[in-house]
Each structure stands twice: as structure tokens, then as C-alpha cells.
Amino acid sequence: MKVLSRGEAISPNRDELPEIARRNVRYADPASWVVATAVARTIKGCAIDIGTIKDETGLISISATGPSETMLAVSQATKDGYSSALRFPAASPSTVAGVSCVAFGLKGPTLNLTMQCAEGVTVSLHLIEYWLQHRGVPNVFLATSCEAAQFGVRARCALFGLPSTAFDSPVYSVDDTALWLSL
């Protein structure tokens, strides 16, 4: 497998997302928007027309904390005897992957891992290779997100494909990309 493109974001930028995402996603945790922004930048960095392969393209997201801001708000609201119809679904860890899938219409295999990025990347690379070689998945995004005091949420994303994929994209080393995604 090879890396077709990479992207990074430290703040959400909904203007970089398709109109359908801005219209259809009423509320999402900031971490989910940052991941979607990193996916958008990954798409922008390669020659793939994602619209032609979105039904088969997969996505794996890894986050140790998930949508922590929304989870905290829902937890507090629950203690206060209140539940927000918008925030409650957005508190699920899977929304870190789900917002990107909605934003870009991705309908291939999807997985969200709630674990440390360094451990999750290793597992994910094996799964991506399997999906690419044995399940007919043409491309898979791997997005990692972490929280830190100096920048809030940072997301990194890489798009993987088979070596036979003939796109005019920069090619990064899988090992270097794995390390980059883990940090």
C-alpha cells in the first residue's frame, strides 16, 4: 500500500467542507470538525476526485478522548436533569469518524478507535492493508486526533491506496506517515 496524500488541522474550518456538511450537520463536537477539516485538506492534496469513489472509500479514525467537549457538556447536563437532542448524539465517540463520512459522502468501511494514536495506528495499518487487498476498497483515510493544552485539538489524516493506484499525488513513506500520525 502507499500513502497518496496527507493533511493536518489544528482548528475547524467549515468553509473547507462541502456545502452538504455545513447544511446537514447541525451540531458536532469541535474535535469532529477538526478531523473533517484534516480530511478535506488530505483530499485537496491529491489528484483523486473523491466524488467518483466515495461509495467504496473507507475511513478509520483514532482518538484517545473522542468528542470530549460534548461528552463533558452532556455529562453535566445529565447531572442537571437535562438532555440536549443535538448534543446527546454528538457525544458518541463514533462522531469523530461520522462527521467526515457525512461531509464527504463516504460509504465504505468505517471504524472509530478510542485509544492512544500510537497504538491505534499500528492496528489500523494492518486493517487498511486487508481492506485494500481483500475487500476491494480502493482508498482508506486514516485520521488521528489528540488534545493538548498548546493547541486544543490537532488532527492528522492520510489517504492510503494500493501501489497500482495511478494518481498523480505525492507519495509519502508508510513508515514515516505512521510515525507522523502517531505524534
N, C-alpha and C positions, 0 to 999 in steps of 0.2 A: 504494500500500500504506500501511497505517497501523500504528502501534505500539499494541497492545492492553494491554500490561502490562509492568512491569519488576520485577526482583528482584536482590538482591545478597547475598553471603555472604562472610565472611572466616574462617569456621570451619565444619567439617562439623557438621550436626545431623541424625543419622539418625532422630531422633524425628519430624522433619517429613516423612519419606519414607513411602510406602505400606508396609504390612507385608510385601508380596511382595518388596520390595527388601531389607528387613532380613533376610528369611529366605533368599532365593535368592542374594544376592551375598555369598559367603564372605569374599572379600578384595578390596579395591580401594585404590588409592593415595589418600592424603588429598586430593589435588587433584581426583580424580574425585568424591569425596564432597562437596567444597565446591561443585563445579559442580552436582551433583544438588540440593544444598540451595538454590542460587540458582534453579534451575528450579522447585523446589517453591514458593518464595516468589513467583515470577512467576505461577505457576498460582493461588496464593492471592489474588493481587492483581487478578484479573479474574473476570468472570462466566461464564467458559467451564467447562462440565462436560467436562473433558479425557477422561473415560471414553467419551463419545459420539463423539469424533473422533480418538481415539488411533491408529487404524489408518491414517489418512491424514496425520497431523501429522508434519512434518519437524523435524529438529534439525541445526544446524551448530555445531560448537564450534571455538574458536580458542585455541591455547596455544603460546607460543614454546618452552616446555620440556617439555610433556607431563607424564606422571606421574613427575616427576624423582626423588622419594624412592624409589619402587620400582625405577626404572631403575638408580639407583645401587646399591641393595641387590642386584639381580640381577647387575649387573656385578661387584660384589665377590664374590658367591657363586660366580660362574663362575670367577673367578681362584683361588678356594679349592677348585675342583673339585666344586662342589655346585650343584644346581638345585632350586628350590622349585616344586612343582607348583601352588601357589597364586599365588606371586608372579610367576612367569615370564609367564603370560598377562596379568597386570595391568600389566606393564611396557610393553605396546604403547601408543603414543600414542593410538590409537583408543579406549582405555578411558575417556578423558575424556568422550567422547560416549556410549559404550556403557553406562556405569553409569546415566546418566539415561534412556536408552531402555529398559533393563530395569526401572528403578524405576517408570516411568510407562506402560510398555507401548507406547511409541511405535514405530510400524511404517512410518512414511512415509520419505521420502528422508532419508538421514543422511550427513553429511560431517564429517570432522575435519581441520582445517588446522593444521599445525605451523609456525607463522610468527608474526611480531610482530602483535599485535592490531590496531594501526592499519592495517596493510596488509591484513590478513585481513578486516576489517570492510567495506572498500570492495568487495572481491571478493564477499564473502558477500551484500551487499545486492543486487547485480545478480542473483546466483543465486536469492535468495529471491524477488525480483520475478518472475523467469522461472517458478519453481515455482508461485507463486500464480496467475499469469495464464495459463500454458500447460500446466501439468501437473495441474491440479485439486487441488492441495494446499491445504487450507483455512487452515492456520496453520503457521508455522515459528518455532521457537525459535532464537535466536542467542545463544550463550553464549561469553563470553571469560573467560580466566583468566590470571593473571600471578602471579609470585612477587616478593616484596620483603622486605627484612630487617625492616621495621617491622611487617608483619602476616602474614608467611608467604604463604599463597595467598589471593588475592582473586578471586572470580568474580562476573561480572555477566551478567544474562540479560535478553533482551527477547523478547516474543512478537509476531510480525508477522502481519497478516491483510489481506485486501482491504478497501477502504473500504466495500463493501457489507455487510460483516460487521456484523450488528446486535447487538452485545453491549454491555451497559451497563458498559463499562470506561473507566477514564481513558485519554485519548488523549495521547500524547506526540509531539512533533515527531520525524520520522525523522532529520533532521539533528542535532538535539540528542542523540538516542539514539545515533546513530553515534559522535558525539564521546564520550559517556559510556561506551560500550562500549570505545572505543579507549584510554581512560586507564588 
